[in-house]
Amino acid sequence: MVEDSDFERLEYLGMLIKGLGLNPPPPPPPALHHY
């Protein structure tokens, strides 16, 4: 059970890393806009 959850967690992190590598996240919105 624990090993399976860890494997899924690692796989999920791998997918996130690949996604970030292929599609970099957009720049954060300007802080001044919040005010």
C-alpha positions in Angstrom: 0.0 0.0 0.0 2.6 2.5 1.1 5.0 1.5 -1.7 2.2 1.9 -4.3 1.3 5.4 -3.0 4.9 6.4 -3.1 5.3 5.1 -6.7 2.2 7.1 -7.7 3.5 10.2 -6.0 6.8 9.9 -7.8 5.1 9.3 -11.1 2.8 12.3 -10.5 5.9 14.5 -9.6 7.6 13.2 -12.8 4.6 14.2 -14.9 4.6 17.7 -13.3 8.3 18.1 -14.0 7.8 17.1 -17.6 4.9 19.4 -17.9 6.9 22.3 -16.5 9.8 21.5 -18.8 7.6 21.4 -21.9 5.2 24.2 -20.9 6.9 26.7 -18.6 4.4 28.3 -16.2 3.2 31.9 -17.1 4.8 34.8 -15.2 3.0 35.7 -12.0 0.5 38.6 -12.1 1.9 42.0 -11.0 1.5 42.6 -7.2 0.3 46.2 -7.9 -2.8 44.7 -9.5 -3.8 43.1 -6.2 -4.0 46.5 -4.5 
